Amino acid sequence: MSIGSALHRHGRSRGRQQTAGPSEPSPGTGAEPDPDPETLTGPPATKPVAAAPVAAAPTAARPVAAAPVEQEPGPVPEVPAPLVVPPMPDHLPMPVRQVYTPMITNAPGLNWVGPGDAWTRAWAQQPAAPAPAAPGSAAPGPAPAATAKAPEPGSGSGQPSGQPFPPLPPLLSAETAVAVIPLAARAWARRTEPDLVLVRRSLAAVEPLADRAVAHFYAVLFVGSPELRSLFPASMDLQRDRLFRALLAAARVADDPVALSALVEPLARGHRKYGVKDEHYAPVGAALIAALARYGGGSWDRHTEAAWGRTYTAISQLMIAATERDAVVSPPWWQGEVVAVEPLTGEIAQVTVRTDHPYLYRAGQYATLEVPLWPRVWRPYSLANAPRPDGLLSFQVKAVPAGWVSNALVRRTGPGDVLRLGPPAGQMVLRPGSTTPLLLVGGGTGIAPILALVQELAERPQQQRPEVEVFYGARSEPELYALGTLTELAKRHSWLNVRTAVLEGPTQGLHGRLPDVVAGLGPWDDHEAYLSGPPAMVRRGIRALYAVGVAEERIRHDLGEEVRR
């Protein structure tokens, strides 16, 4: 050891604050400083951290470091008992979740597990194995929901028949009796109310807070079942409230089997392209009831919760059955190779695709499309042609600002690219054999399904072709890209009449908003009306047709299913 090192070591050994032990740890290390050596009852050599520097010093220097401790021990202050920290367990206990049993067993060939891409793998989670129950022990408290006794038919709650509600407190005085008996009467009355009354009452309470309820719904769903996050797109700007609101809409018509089937069966078929499985319905139901309970206010109680449980079970079983039937006849989605991309205007293009399997649809319907650039993001586009012998499908797409899929289709798609198509959907189809006069209204790219309907009518026998009035609208006349096609069809078919309306600029047709122009040229009460276009135009057109006497059942549109973007 050099002279400088010996002097430096000798200086560090002097005083109570400079000991042979290590110095105070730097902030953030998570360790505590060693206690003062003078407070120790044992020799310093017993400390592992002090032994290393002492052993490294020469033999002559060793007494220098130990002398202050041995010669001047000083009084030993009382040392409080050290705080004993129990060791951390290997696995922290997880909060107990409510047990939900699958409603039916999985059907063969039904459940698609997804393409196995990075998005799915990132959110994949293996289900935790249930903790084994101790032999001979029984959990205290009420039985879990999966083994609870089923309610009697017609009852309003899941409680056993012997106890319609918790026992009343003893009637200690007249004041107590006056306060308790009305509460008991209300509980009994609510128990005997039909499920649909309880469901609709809770819906009325939740609707003003729908945005908060939707956020709570997805928070509960993704925290409880994080593996389900991979079924949704990265950005949920449009998807955020679709599932929640669709379930609420189904609950409103739960007492109408025809309306309920018409609503949930297309929804179930469309969910196949997301990779939804039978076992996913249980956590979705749990999240739905949790959101309703959180924002249901005073209308929520155990009877309402039981009514929602029965209602959701009926809805989910109907959706699962529809999915099983659809799995027998069609795939979850179709691969479509782009054959051509034809510009129609500066912002509109016609995309023609050929599918890998026959795509069975009817004129007037639409399909949801997914582009490789945006996985899990689906957008609906109407088919612009009636079914053709060669099986080609045409879509007229406008690139809208911030439109993920529309801009990708118009500006970044070419022949040879592969898209994915969901199943056909929509209610804008012709009644077979009907000869009722038709009023077809299309604004912007909403003229696409109108073109498909006219093509289907042109292929019918002459005696099955009704009189058809087509109204085609746009902001200016140069945007009427399909006017030439419609004009040629009108020249060949006497039953077809085409009129146009624009908002600005010179035109050979009419000026004004398309719904107002149509309503002003009525009456149309003896026509069946089909409306397609921007959502605001369709809503205005519905109100205008109501005003001139067209019955609701004579108006067809797809605004209530999916809003185009």
C-alpha positions as CSV (number, residue, x, y, z in Angstrom):
1,M,0.0,0.0,0.0
2,S,1.4,3.5,-0.8
3,I,1.9,6.2,1.8
4,G,-1.0,8.3,0.4
5,S,-3.4,5.4,0.6
6,A,-2.4,4.6,4.2
7,L,-2.9,8.2,5.2
8,H,-6.2,8.4,3.5
9,R,-7.3,5.1,5.2
10,H,-6.1,6.4,8.5
11,G,-8.1,9.6,8.1
12,R,-11.3,7.7,7.2
13,S,-11.0,5.6,10.4
14,R,-11.1,8.6,12.8
15,G,-14.2,9.9,14.5
16,R,-17.6,8.5,15.1
17,Q,-18.9,9.4,11.7
18,Q,-16.1,7.8,9.7
19,T,-16.1,4.1,10.3
20,A,-14.8,1.1,8.6
21,G,-18.4,0.3,7.3
22,P,-19.8,1.4,3.9
23,S,-21.1,4.9,3.4
24,E,-24.7,5.9,3.1
25,P,-26.3,4.5,-0.1
26,S,-27.1,6.8,-2.9
27,P,-30.8,7.8,-3.4
28,G,-32.9,5.3,-5.2
29,T,-31.0,2.2,-4.3
30,G,-33.7,0.9,-2.0
31,A,-31.2,0.1,0.9
32,E,-30.9,1.6,4.3
33,P,-27.6,2.8,5.8
34,D,-25.7,0.6,8.3
35,P,-26.1,1.6,11.9
36,D,-23.3,3.3,13.8
37,P,-20.6,0.8,14.8
38,E,-20.6,2.0,18.4
39,T,-24.2,0.8,18.8
40,L,-23.3,-2.8,17.9
41,T,-22.9,-5.4,20.6
42,G,-20.7,-7.6,18.5
43,P,-17.3,-6.9,16.9
44,P,-17.2,-5.1,13.6
45,A,-15.6,-8.1,11.9
46,T,-19.0,-9.8,12.0
47,K,-20.4,-7.4,9.4
48,P,-19.8,-8.8,5.9
49,V,-19.6,-5.3,4.3
50,A,-16.9,-4.2,6.8
51,A,-14.8,-7.4,6.5
52,A,-13.7,-6.9,2.9
53,P,-11.9,-3.5,3.4
54,V,-10.3,-4.7,6.7
55,A,-9.0,-7.9,5.2
56,A,-7.5,-6.0,2.3
57,A,-5.4,-3.8,4.5
58,P,-1.9,-4.7,5.8
59,T,-1.5,-6.3,9.2
60,A,0.1,-3.2,10.7
61,A,-2.9,-1.0,9.8
62,R,-5.6,-3.3,11.2
63,P,-5.4,-2.1,14.8
64,V,-5.8,1.5,13.6
65,A,-9.3,0.8,12.3
66,A,-10.3,-1.3,15.3
67,A,-8.8,0.8,18.1
68,P,-11.5,3.5,18.4
69,V,-14.1,0.8,18.9
70,E,-12.1,-1.3,21.4
71,Q,-10.6,1.5,23.5
72,E,-13.5,3.9,23.6
73,P,-16.7,1.9,23.5
74,G,-18.7,4.5,25.3
75,P,-22.2,4.0,26.7
76,V,-24.4,1.7,24.6
77,P,-27.7,3.4,24.0
78,E,-30.9,1.5,24.0
79,V,-31.7,0.1,20.6
80,P,-35.4,-0.4,19.7
81,A,-36.4,-3.8,18.6
82,P,-35.9,-4.1,14.9
83,L,-39.0,-4.1,12.7
84,V,-39.6,-7.6,11.4
85,V,-41.0,-7.4,7.9
86,P,-42.6,-10.7,6.8
87,P,-41.3,-12.0,3.4
88,M,-43.3,-11.1,0.4
89,P,-45.3,-14.0,-1.1
90,D,-44.4,-15.3,-4.5
91,H,-47.8,-14.4,-5.9
92,L,-50.1,-11.6,-4.6
93,P,-53.7,-12.7,-4.1
94,M,-56.0,-11.7,-7.0
95,P,-59.4,-10.2,-6.3
96,V,-62.2,-12.7,-6.5
97,R,-64.2,-12.5,-9.7
98,Q,-67.7,-13.6,-10.1
99,V,-68.0,-17.0,-11.8
100,Y,-69.8,-17.1,-15.1
101,T,-70.5,-20.4,-16.8
102,P,-70.7,-20.7,-20.6
103,M,-74.3,-20.5,-21.8
104,I,-73.9,-23.4,-24.4
105,T,-71.0,-25.6,-25.5
106,N,-68.9,-24.6,-28.5
107,A,-70.1,-25.8,-31.9
108,P,-67.7,-27.6,-34.2
109,G,-66.3,-25.4,-36.9
110,L,-67.7,-22.2,-35.4
111,N,-65.0,-20.4,-33.5
112,W,-62.3,-18.7,-35.5
113,V,-59.2,-18.1,-33.4
114,G,-57.9,-15.2,-35.6
115,P,-54.9,-15.0,-38.0
116,G,-52.4,-15.1,-35.2
117,D,-50.8,-11.8,-36.0
118,A,-48.7,-9.6,-33.7
119,W,-51.8,-7.7,-32.5
120,T,-53.4,-10.9,-31.3
121,R,-50.3,-12.3,-29.7
122,A,-49.6,-9.0,-27.9
123,W,-53.0,-9.3,-26.1
124,A,-53.1,-13.0,-25.7
125,Q,-53.4,-14.3,-22.2
126,Q,-53.5,-17.9,-20.9
127,P,-56.5,-18.4,-18.5
128,A,-55.3,-18.9,-14.9
129,A,-56.0,-22.3,-13.5
130,P,-58.5,-22.3,-10.7
131,A,-57.1,-22.7,-7.2
132,P,-57.8,-26.2,-5.8
133,A,-60.3,-26.2,-2.9
134,A,-59.1,-27.5,0.4
135,P,-60.4,-31.1,1.0
136,G,-63.3,-31.2,3.4
137,S,-63.7,-27.5,3.6
138,A,-66.6,-25.4,2.5
139,A,-66.6,-21.7,1.6
140,P,-68.6,-19.6,4.1
141,G,-71.4,-17.4,2.9
142,P,-73.9,-17.8,0.1
143,A,-73.4,-20.2,-2.7
144,P,-71.7,-18.9,-5.9
145,A,-73.8,-17.7,-8.8
146,A,-73.0,-20.8,-10.9
147,T,-74.6,-23.1,-8.3
148,A,-77.4,-21.0,-7.1
149,K,-80.9,-22.3,-7.2
150,A,-82.6,-21.3,-10.4
151,P,-85.6,-18.9,-10.0
152,E,-89.1,-20.2,-10.4
153,P,-90.8,-19.4,-13.7
154,G,-92.4,-16.0,-13.7
155,S,-90.5,-14.8,-10.6
156,G,-88.9,-11.5,-10.7
157,S,-85.6,-12.3,-9.0
158,G,-83.1,-15.1,-8.5
159,Q,-83.9,-15.5,-4.8
160,P,-85.4,-18.8,-3.7
161,S,-89.1,-19.0,-3.6
162,G,-89.2,-19.1,0.2
163,Q,-87.7,-15.6,0.6
164,P,-89.0,-13.0,-1.9
165,F,-86.9,-10.3,-0.1
166,P,-84.7,-10.0,3.1
167,P,-86.6,-10.4,6.4
168,L,-88.0,-7.2,7.8
169,P,-86.7,-5.8,11.0
170,P,-88.8,-6.2,14.2
171,L,-91.6,-3.7,14.6
172,L,-90.4,-2.0,17.7
173,S,-92.8,1.0,17.5
174,A,-95.5,2.5,15.4
175,E,-92.9,4.8,13.8
176,T,-90.8,1.8,12.7
177,A,-93.9,0.0,11.3
178,V,-94.8,3.1,9.3
179,A,-91.3,3.3,7.8
180,V,-90.8,-0.4,7.0
181,I,-94.1,-1.6,5.6
182,P,-94.1,0.7,2.6
183,L,-90.6,-0.3,1.7
184,A,-91.6,-4.0,1.9
185,A,-94.6,-3.4,-0.3
186,R,-92.4,-1.7,-2.9
187,A,-89.9,-4.5,-2.9
188,W,-92.6,-7.1,-3.4
189,A,-94.2,-5.0,-6.2
190,R,-90.8,-4.7,-8.0
191,R,-90.2,-8.5,-7.7
192,T,-93.5,-9.2,-9.5
193,E,-92.9,-6.7,-12.3
194,P,-92.1,-8.2,-15.7
195,D,-88.4,-8.3,-16.7
196,L,-89.0,-5.9,-19.7
197,V,-90.4,-3.3,-17.4
198,L,-87.3,-3.4,-15.1
199,V,-85.0,-3.4,-18.1
200,R,-86.6,-0.4,-19.8
201,R,-86.7,1.5,-16.5
202,S,-83.0,1.0,-16.1
203,L,-82.4,2.0,-19.7
204,A,-84.2,5.3,-19.1
205,A,-81.8,6.0,-16.2
206,V,-78.6,5.1,-18.1
207,E,-79.3,6.9,-21.4
208,P,-78.4,10.4,-20.1
209,L,-75.1,9.0,-19.0
210,A,-74.5,6.7,-22.0
211,D,-71.0,8.0,-22.7
212,R,-69.8,7.3,-19.1
213,A,-71.5,3.9,-19.2
214,V,-69.8,3.0,-22.4
215,A,-66.4,3.9,-21.0
216,H,-67.0,1.9,-17.8
217,F,-68.2,-1.1,-19.9
218,Y,-65.0,-1.3,-21.9
219,A,-62.9,-0.7,-18.8
220,V,-64.5,-3.6,-17.0
221,L,-64.3,-5.8,-20.1
222,F,-60.6,-5.2,-20.8
223,V,-59.4,-5.3,-17.2
224,G,-61.3,-8.5,-16.5
225,S,-60.5,-10.2,-19.9
226,P,-57.5,-8.4,-21.5
227,E,-57.3,-11.1,-24.2
228,L,-60.5,-9.7,-25.7
229,R,-58.7,-6.4,-26.5
230,S,-57.2,-8.0,-29.6
231,L,-60.7,-8.4,-31.1
232,F,-61.0,-4.6,-31.4
233,P,-59.1,-2.1,-33.5
234,A,-56.2,-0.1,-32.1
235,S,-58.3,3.1,-32.3
236,M,-61.9,2.6,-31.1
237,D,-63.2,6.0,-32.3
238,L,-66.2,4.4,-34.1
239,Q,-66.3,1.0,-32.4
240,R,-66.3,2.5,-28.9
241,D,-70.1,2.5,-28.4
242,R,-71.4,0.2,-31.2
243,L,-71.4,-3.0,-29.2
244,F,-72.8,-1.4,-26.0
245,R,-75.6,0.4,-27.8
246,A,-76.4,-2.7,-29.9
247,L,-76.9,-4.7,-26.7
248,L,-79.1,-2.0,-25.3
249,A,-81.2,-1.8,-28.5
250,A,-81.7,-5.5,-28.4
251,A,-82.9,-5.4,-24.8
252,R,-85.5,-2.8,-25.8
253,V,-87.2,-5.2,-28.2
254,A,-86.6,-8.4,-26.2
255,D,-90.4,-9.0,-26.0
256,D,-90.7,-8.9,-29.8
257,P,-89.1,-12.1,-31.3
258,V,-89.3,-10.9,-34.9
259,A,-87.7,-7.6,-34.2
260,L,-85.1,-9.1,-31.9
261,S,-84.1,-11.7,-34.5
262,A,-83.9,-9.1,-37.2
263,L,-81.6,-7.0,-35.0
264,V,-79.2,-9.5,-33.4
265,E,-78.8,-12.2,-36.1
266,P,-77.0,-9.8,-38.6
267,L,-75.0,-8.5,-35.6
268,A,-73.9,-12.1,-34.7
269,R,-73.0,-12.9,-38.3
270,G,-70.9,-9.7,-38.5
271,H,-69.1,-10.6,-35.2
272,R,-67.7,-13.7,-36.8
273,K,-65.1,-11.7,-38.7
274,Y,-63.7,-10.3,-35.4
275,G,-63.1,-13.8,-34.1
276,V,-65.8,-13.9,-31.4
277,K,-66.2,-17.2,-29.6
278,D,-69.0,-18.6,-27.5
279,E,-67.1,-18.1,-24.3
280,H,-66.7,-14.4,-25.0
281,Y,-70.4,-13.7,-24.3
282,A,-70.0,-14.3,-20.6
283,P,-67.4,-11.5,-19.9
284,V,-69.3,-9.2,-22.2
285,G,-72.5,-9.8,-20.2
286,A,-70.6,-9.2,-16.9
287,A,-69.2,-5.9,-18.2
288,L,-72.6,-4.8,-19.4
289,I,-74.3,-5.5,-16.1
290,A,-71.4,-3.8,-14.2
291,A,-71.9,-0.6,-16.3
292,L,-75.6,-0.6,-15.9
293,A,-75.3,-1.1,-12.1
294,R,-72.8,1.8,-11.9
295,Y,-75.0,4.3,-13.8
296,G,-78.5,2.8,-13.2
297,G,-79.1,5.1,-10.2
298,G,-82.0,4.4,-7.9
299,S,-83.7,2.1,-10.4
300,W,-81.1,-0.6,-10.0
301,D,-81.5,-3.3,-7.5
302,R,-81.2,-7.1,-7.3
303,H,-84.4,-7.7,-9.1
304,T,-83.3,-5.4,-12.0
305,E,-80.0,-7.2,-12.1
306,A,-81.7,-10.6,-12.3
307,A,-84.0,-9.3,-15.1
308,W,-81.0,-8.1,-17.1
309,G,-79.2,-11.4,-16.5
310,R,-82.2,-13.3,-18.0
311,T,-82.6,-10.9,-20.9
312,Y,-78.9,-10.9,-21.8
313,T,-78.9,-14.7,-21.6
314,A,-81.8,-14.9,-24.1
315,I,-80.1,-12.4,-26.4
316,S,-76.7,-14.2,-26.3
317,Q,-78.2,-17.6,-26.9
318,L,-80.1,-16.2,-30.0
319,M,-76.8,-14.7,-31.3
320,I,-74.9,-18.0,-30.7
321,A,-77.6,-20.0,-32.5
322,A,-77.4,-17.5,-35.5
323,T,-73.7,-17.8,-35.6
324,E,-73.9,-21.6,-35.7
325,R,-76.3,-21.6,-38.6
326,D,-74.2,-19.1,-40.5
327,A,-71.0,-21.1,-39.9
328,V,-72.5,-24.0,-41.9
329,V,-73.0,-22.0,-45.1
330,S,-70.4,-19.2,-45.2
331,P,-66.9,-18.4,-43.9
332,P,-66.3,-15.6,-41.3
333,W,-64.9,-13.4,-44.0
334,W,-63.9,-13.4,-47.7
335,Q,-60.5,-12.6,-49.3
336,G,-61.0,-10.2,-52.2
337,E,-58.3,-9.5,-54.8
338,V,-58.5,-6.0,-56.3
339,V,-59.0,-6.2,-60.1
340,A,-59.3,-2.5,-60.9
341,V,-59.4,0.9,-59.3
342,E,-61.1,3.4,-61.6
343,P,-61.1,7.1,-60.6
344,L,-64.6,8.7,-61.0
345,T,-63.8,12.2,-59.6
346,G,-60.9,13.7,-57.8
347,E,-62.0,12.1,-54.5
348,I,-64.1,9.1,-55.6
349,A,-63.0,5.8,-57.1
350,Q,-64.7,2.6,-58.1
351,V,-62.9,-0.4,-56.6
352,T,-63.6,-3.8,-58.2
353,V,-62.7,-7.0,-56.4
354,R,-62.9,-10.8,-57.0
355,T,-63.5,-12.9,-53.9
356,D,-61.9,-16.3,-53.2
357,H,-65.4,-17.9,-52.5
358,P,-68.8,-17.1,-53.9
359,Y,-70.2,-14.0,-52.3
360,L,-74.0,-14.3,-52.1
361,Y,-75.8,-11.0,-51.7
362,R,-78.7,-9.0,-53.0
363,A,-78.8,-5.7,-54.8
364,G,-79.0,-2.8,-52.3
365,Q,-76.9,-4.4,-49.6
366,Y,-73.5,-3.4,-48.3
367,A,-70.3,-5.1,-47.2
368,T,-67.7,-4.2,-44.6
369,L,-64.2,-3.9,-45.9
370,E,-60.8,-4.2,-44.1
371,V,-57.5,-3.1,-45.8
372,P,-54.1,-4.5,-44.8
373,L,-52.9,-1.1,-43.8
374,W,-55.5,-0.9,-40.9
375,P,-56.1,-4.3,-39.3
376,R,-59.3,-4.8,-37.3
377,V,-60.7,-1.5,-38.8
378,W,-63.8,-2.3,-40.8
379,R,-65.9,0.2,-42.8
380,P,-69.2,-0.5,-44.6
381,Y,-69.6,0.3,-48.3
382,S,-72.6,-0.4,-50.6
383,L,-72.2,-2.7,-53.5
384,A,-72.7,-0.7,-56.8
385,N,-73.8,-3.6,-58.9
386,A,-76.4,-6.4,-58.9
387,P,-74.9,-9.9,-58.7
388,R,-73.0,-10.7,-61.9
389,P,-72.3,-14.0,-63.6
390,D,-68.5,-13.4,-63.2
391,G,-68.9,-12.7,-59.5
392,L,-67.1,-9.3,-59.5
393,L,-68.0,-6.8,-56.9
394,S,-67.8,-3.0,-57.3
395,F,-67.6,-0.4,-54.5
396,Q,-67.8,3.4,-55.1
397,V,-65.6,5.0,-52.3
398,K,-65.1,8.6,-51.5
399,A,-61.9,9.6,-49.7
400,V,-63.1,11.6,-46.7
401,P,-60.9,13.7,-44.4
402,A,-59.3,11.5,-41.7
403,G,-61.0,8.4,-43.2
404,W,-58.6,5.6,-42.6
405,V,-60.1,3.0,-44.9
406,S,-61.5,5.3,-47.5
407,N,-58.2,7.0,-48.2
408,A,-56.4,3.7,-48.3
409,L,-58.9,2.4,-50.9
410,V,-58.9,5.5,-53.1
411,R,-55.2,6.5,-52.9
412,R,-53.1,3.5,-51.8
413,T,-54.9,0.5,-53.4
414,G,-54.1,-1.0,-56.8
415,P,-54.7,-4.2,-58.8
416,G,-53.4,-7.3,-57.0
417,D,-53.9,-6.0,-53.5
418,V,-56.0,-8.2,-51.2
419,L,-58.9,-6.9,-49.0
420,R,-61.1,-8.7,-46.5
421,L,-64.9,-8.6,-46.8
422,G,-67.4,-9.2,-44.1
423,P,-70.8,-10.8,-44.8
424,P,-73.4,-8.8,-46.8
425,A,-75.9,-6.9,-44.7
426,G,-78.6,-4.2,-45.1
427,Q,-82.4,-3.9,-45.5
428,M,-82.5,-1.9,-48.8
429,V,-83.6,-4.9,-50.9
430,L,-86.5,-5.2,-53.3
431,R,-89.5,-7.3,-52.3
432,P,-89.7,-10.3,-54.7
433,G,-92.4,-9.9,-57.3
434,S,-93.6,-6.6,-56.0
435,T,-94.9,-4.1,-58.6
436,T,-95.4,-1.2,-56.2
437,P,-94.0,2.1,-57.6
438,L,-90.5,2.9,-56.2
439,L,-88.9,6.1,-55.1
440,L,-85.1,5.8,-55.1
441,V,-83.2,8.6,-53.5
442,G,-79.3,8.7,-53.5
443,G,-77.0,11.4,-52.5
444,G,-73.2,11.4,-53.3
445,T,-71.8,7.9,-53.2
446,G,-75.2,6.8,-51.9
447,I,-76.2,6.4,-55.5
448,A,-74.2,3.1,-55.5
449,P,-77.0,0.9,-54.0
450,I,-79.6,2.7,-56.2
451,L,-77.6,1.7,-59.3
452,A,-77.6,-1.9,-58.1
453,L,-81.4,-1.8,-57.5
454,V,-82.0,-0.4,-61.0
455,Q,-79.8,-3.1,-62.6
456,E,-81.8,-5.8,-60.8
457,L,-85.1,-4.3,-62.0
458,A,-83.8,-4.2,-65.5
459,E,-83.2,-8.0,-65.4
460,R,-86.7,-8.8,-64.3
461,P,-89.5,-9.8,-66.8
462,Q,-91.4,-6.9,-68.2
463,Q,-94.6,-7.6,-66.2
464,Q,-92.6,-7.4,-62.9
465,R,-91.0,-4.0,-63.5
466,P,-92.7,-1.2,-61.5
467,E,-92.5,2.5,-62.2
468,V,-89.3,3.9,-60.8
469,E,-88.5,7.5,-59.9
470,V,-84.7,8.1,-59.2
471,F,-83.5,11.3,-57.5
472,Y,-79.8,11.8,-57.6
473,G,-78.2,14.7,-55.6
474,A,-74.8,16.2,-55.1
475,R,-73.2,19.6,-54.1
476,S,-72.5,20.5,-57.7
477,E,-73.1,19.0,-61.1
478,P,-69.5,17.8,-61.8
479,E,-69.9,15.5,-58.7
480,L,-72.8,13.6,-60.4
481,Y,-70.4,11.0,-61.6
482,A,-73.1,8.3,-62.2
483,L,-75.4,10.5,-64.2
484,G,-74.2,9.1,-67.5
485,T,-74.9,5.5,-66.5
486,L,-78.4,6.4,-65.2
487,T,-79.2,8.4,-68.3
488,E,-78.3,5.4,-70.6
489,L,-80.5,3.1,-68.4
490,A,-83.4,5.6,-68.7
491,K,-83.2,5.7,-72.5
492,R,-83.5,1.9,-72.7
493,H,-86.2,1.5,-70.1
494,S,-89.5,3.5,-70.2
495,W,-90.4,2.6,-66.6
496,L,-87.3,4.5,-65.3
497,N,-87.3,8.3,-64.8
498,V,-84.1,10.1,-63.5
499,R,-84.0,13.6,-62.0
500,T,-81.0,15.4,-60.3
501,A,-80.7,18.2,-57.7
502,V,-77.6,20.2,-56.8
503,L,-76.9,22.8,-54.1
504,E,-74.7,25.2,-56.0
505,G,-73.5,26.0,-59.5
506,P,-75.2,25.7,-62.9
507,T,-77.1,22.5,-63.6
508,Q,-79.5,20.9,-66.1
509,G,-81.6,19.6,-63.2
510,L,-83.1,21.1,-60.0
511,H,-81.6,23.4,-57.3
512,G,-82.0,22.8,-53.6
513,R,-81.5,20.2,-50.9
514,L,-82.3,16.7,-52.2
515,P,-84.8,15.8,-49.5
516,D,-86.7,19.1,-49.9
517,V,-86.7,18.7,-53.7
518,V,-88.1,15.2,-53.4
519,A,-90.8,16.1,-50.9
520,G,-91.9,19.1,-53.0
521,L,-92.6,16.9,-56.1
522,G,-94.9,14.5,-54.2
523,P,-97.2,13.0,-53.3
524,W,-95.3,9.7,-52.7
525,D,-97.7,8.0,-50.3
526,D,-98.3,5.1,-52.8
527,H,-94.5,4.5,-53.3
528,E,-92.0,2.5,-51.5
529,A,-89.0,4.7,-50.7
530,Y,-85.3,3.8,-50.6
531,L,-82.9,6.4,-49.2
532,S,-79.1,6.2,-49.2
533,G,-76.3,8.7,-48.7
534,P,-74.8,10.8,-46.0
535,P,-76.5,10.3,-42.6
536,A,-77.7,13.9,-42.3
537,M,-79.3,13.7,-45.7
538,V,-81.0,10.4,-44.9
539,R,-82.4,11.7,-41.6
540,R,-83.7,14.8,-43.4
541,G,-85.2,12.7,-46.1
542,I,-87.0,10.5,-43.6
543,R,-88.6,13.5,-41.9
544,A,-89.6,15.0,-45.3
545,L,-91.3,11.8,-46.4
546,Y,-93.1,11.6,-43.1
547,A,-94.4,15.1,-43.7
548,V,-95.9,14.3,-47.1
549,G,-97.7,11.2,-45.8
550,V,-95.4,8.3,-46.6
551,A,-95.9,5.6,-44.0
552,E,-92.9,4.4,-41.9
553,E,-93.1,0.8,-43.1
554,R,-92.7,2.1,-46.7
555,I,-89.3,3.7,-46.1
556,R,-86.2,1.6,-46.2
557,H,-82.6,2.7,-45.3
558,D,-79.6,1.3,-43.4
559,L,-78.9,4.3,-41.2
560,G,-80.0,2.5,-38.1
561,E,-77.4,-0.3,-38.6
562,E,-74.1,1.3,-39.4
563,V,-73.1,4.8,-40.3
564,R,-70.8,5.1,-43.2
565,R,-67.5,7.0,-43.0
